[in-house]
Structures are given as structure tokens and as C-alpha cells.
Amino acid sequence: MSEPTAPQPQTVADTEIQDGGPPNGKRRMIGRIALGVLAVGAVYGAYSYIDYRNHGRFLQETEDAYVRADGVSISSKLSGYVRAVNVKDNQAVAAGALLLQVDPTDYQTRLAQAEAQVNVARATETATLASIGEAQAGVGQAEAALSAAQRDLAYLNGEVARYRPLVATGAEPKQTLDQMVSNRDKAAAQVRAQQSAVAAARSKVTSIRAQAGQSAAQIESARTQQQAARNDLSVTRIVAPVAGKVASSSVRLGQFVQPGQRLLTIVPTDAIYVEANFKETQIGLMRPGQPVTISVDALPDVEFHGVVESITPGTGANFSLIPPQNATGNFTKIVQRVPVRIRLNAGPESRKVLVPGLSLKVEVDTKSASKAIDAIRAEQDKAPAHQ
């Protein structure tokens, strides 16, 4: 016969299997942990909801945003050959710096010609003024001759009046009276002639004065042409209207340029801003002055800040080259986007990286306008139902 087998000791697992589960202490521990997790989740959920109601729902975000700068296209006002080019692409320039120069030779010649015309007009005016003095002397001479003729006429009138009674009484011969009458008539004719001479001399003075006025006008015209020539000569030197960086330069030394031809572009890197295109469902509470948080793809670990500067008075489609005509054909509703201009708060080092065209992520806090909806509702409630 075989010997009886000794009983084996029971393990904890065997005990748990026999009892139908873990001990009561362990089950209470698991229950407490579960309740703790649920409590933490509930608190976190409540906090998240409260935070969303108080703050999160007012944050409007878009990735359709870019760095912008109002570049200035530089062109020539005049035609001519380019004599010098003082800048190259990507070069920083200050306002007023010389960019390039058009050959000034022809314009210097025009200026010299205009100055000569001014001198000719001045000489003509001087001669005309001298003629006025001469004509005024002629008026004085004619007036003196008229005065003498008038005195002779008055004397002869007196003699005729004195001799007429004497001739009637026979004291003087009639031939003497006839001679005096003839002399008187000649004196009267001489007075009329001198009066005409005086009038002619005065008319000559008036005419010369008109010529002097014409000479003065010619001087002003010549001066205007001189100033225009001087202006043309000055703009042969093309300078930077604003500070910035040179971009897309297409001008070359010796090139013949035409008026209005674009030569290069100045990008004012110190005047960059952000243009963010928000959906129409996001701009209801958006107002100028609201704070903005900006993330740049080129600097993912840096957060920039800004302020809403203005909101475009229309959607982007409204200002497109060919606006959509929704009143014709089949209509499909598409959410429109409204450009919002944002002033970027960035220092010199940041502006070296923030070049126009970079992609951004923009978040606007619109909480400051949270009461606007109530104000709009109140305004509409007060408005009459029918006009």
C-alpha cells in the first residue's frame, strides 16, 4: 500500500478563489481610488466648464493669418539711362538714402535754357520800363506845347475882340482884323493838334505799361519753366521715401528706364502688421483694442502679443476683383472671412525674423465686448416693428 500524501499549504490565490474575490480591505482601497478619480474628474470638468463660460468661449482663433507690410514700389518720373545703382536686393536703407540716379545731362541743359529765358524776360522788362519814362517825357512835352498854343489862342481871341469895334468905326482897316481872325483860327487848330498829341502821348504810356505787364508775365512764365526744369533735375536722383529693405530690384546700370516703370520695392520692415482672416461667425464680438496672442510657425517656442487695430468693412470676397453674384444661378452658402488688421508688438530682434508673408496662428480675446450682444438686443427691442 502506498503512503498517504501530506496536505499541501494553501496560497493567497487559492484563498481568494475560495472566498470569491480579494479581501475586504483591498476592495475598499480600490473603491476609494475610483471615487477619488471620479471626484478629480468632476472637479476638473466643472473647472473646465466654468473657465469656458467665463473665458474660453470668448477666444477666437484662426490660422489664416500672415505678416504684412505695405511695400512701396519705386519708379522713375523721367526717362533716361541709369547712371548709378547704389543698392542691391535685401539691403537695408534709411529714408532719403540714394537708390539710383538717372543721367541728368539733358535735364541740366533744360535748366540752363530756362535760366536764359528768365534773363531774356528780365532784360525785356528793363527796356520796357525805360520806354515808359521816355513816353512820360513825351507827354510832358506835348502838354507844354498845348499850354503854349492855348495861350496864343487866348491872346488872339482878345485881339480880335479889341479890333472888331475899331474896324466897325473905321479907326482900323478891315485887313488888319481879317489877318487877326486868320491867326486866331490857326491858333485854334494848333490847340486841337496839341490836344491830340497829348492824347497820343498818354496812350503810348498806357501801351508801354501794358507791355511792361506782359514782360512781367513772361518773367513769371520763364521762372515757372526754370522751376520745372530744376524739379526734373532733382528727381534724377531717386531716393528712398521710407526706411526698409530693398526687394525685387529689376534695375541695372546702363538700363534705359521709362516714366512710371517699376524699378524696385522698399519693404518697411519696421511697419509690419498682421492680417488675420476670421470667419464671419467669429467677429460678432471682435472690436479694435482687444488683446491678441500670436504664434509664429518660424518661432514655435515664442509667443507674441498684439492688439486688434481695425476690422475691414466687408468680407474678402466683397473686395475681390470679380465679386460673386449670389443673385444668379444656384446658391451654395460658404462661410465668408473678414480681414482683421492687428498691430504687432515686436522689438528689433523679432522684426528681423518676422518678414512679410510668414504664416501665423492668431487668438483674439473678445471678452471685453461680451455685453455687446445684450446691448444689441436691447436696441432691437426698442426699434419699431414697422417703419
PyMOL commands that set and color helices and strands:
alter all, ss='L'
color gray80, all
select helices_A, chain A and resi 12-19+24-54+56-58+105-169+174-234+269-271+317-319+348-353+367-369+372-382
alter helices_A, ss='H'
color red, helices_A
select strands_A, chain A and resi 59-68+72-75+80-85+92-93+98-102+237-239+244-247+256-257+262-267+273-279+291-296+299-311+337-345+359-365
alter strands_A, ss='S'
color yellow, strands_A
deselect
rebuild
show_as cartoon
